[in-house]
Amino acid sequence: MDLIADILLVAGTMSAAFYCFILSRRLSKFTDLEKGVGGAIAVLSAQVDDMTKTLERAQVSASGSTTTLRELTGRAEDVARQLELFLASMHDLPTAPETQSEPSVRTQESSPGATPPAEATEPEPAKIKEPVSLFRSARSESQGAAA
């Protein structure tokens, strides 16, 4: 009986040793830096570093674009104010007499047998009392609220 127990004990020990050997090989493949999980972690770490650098470059570029956009918006607001003043000053100019309609009236008067034309009255153009603001700026609204 002792002999059978010793054989079974040796067989169990051998199977445990074989199981530990297989487990150690799998674990070494699992932690391999090139193919296993270790390699995946190394690749992901490198990608995180690259993304961090790309994000920093994008932030610098966005801040530069923001300053450029602010400058261009300021210039556009200045041009809009100048256009509003120009339009307002155009309303103050006197209207030019129409020279083309007068010769046709004279030729009708000078032709024999023509009936005298009725006096043509032109409607007066509508006058704008205040200049129309086409563009509103954030500066003028904030200044109006502060006043």
Residue, then its C-alpha position, 0 to 999 in steps of 0.5 A: m500500500d505504501l508503494i502505491a501511495d508513493i507512486l501516486l505522490v510522485a505522479g501528482t508531483m510530476s503533474a504539478a511540476f509540468y503544470c507550473f512549467i506550462l504556466s511559467r511559459r505562458l506568463s513569460k509570453f504574456t509579459d513579453l514587451e514585444k508581443g504580449v500585454g507589456g508590448a501593448i502597454a508600451v505602445l499605448s504609452a507612446q501613443v499617449d505621449d504623441m497625443t499630448k504633444t499634438l494637443e499642446r501644438a494644437q492649443v498653441s495654434a488655436s491661441g494664435s488663430t484667436t488673436t488673429l481672428r480678434e484683430l480681423t474682427g476689430r478691423a471689420e468693425d472699423v470698416a463697418r463704422q466707416l461704411e455707415l458714416f459714408l452711407a450717412s454722408m451720401h444722404d446729405l448730398p443734393t440730388a443731381p438734376e436729370t439731364q436726359s429727360e429734358p431734351s426729350v421734353r424739348t423735342q416734343e415741344s418743338s415738333p409741330g402738332a404735338t400736344p403739350p406734355a403734362e407737367a411731370t412731377e417726380p416724387e421726392p425721394a424719401k429722406i432718412k432722418e437718422p443713419v441706419s446701422l447695418f452692423r452692430s458691434a459688441r463694443s458699442e453694445s457694451q458701451g451703451a450698457a455702461a452709459 
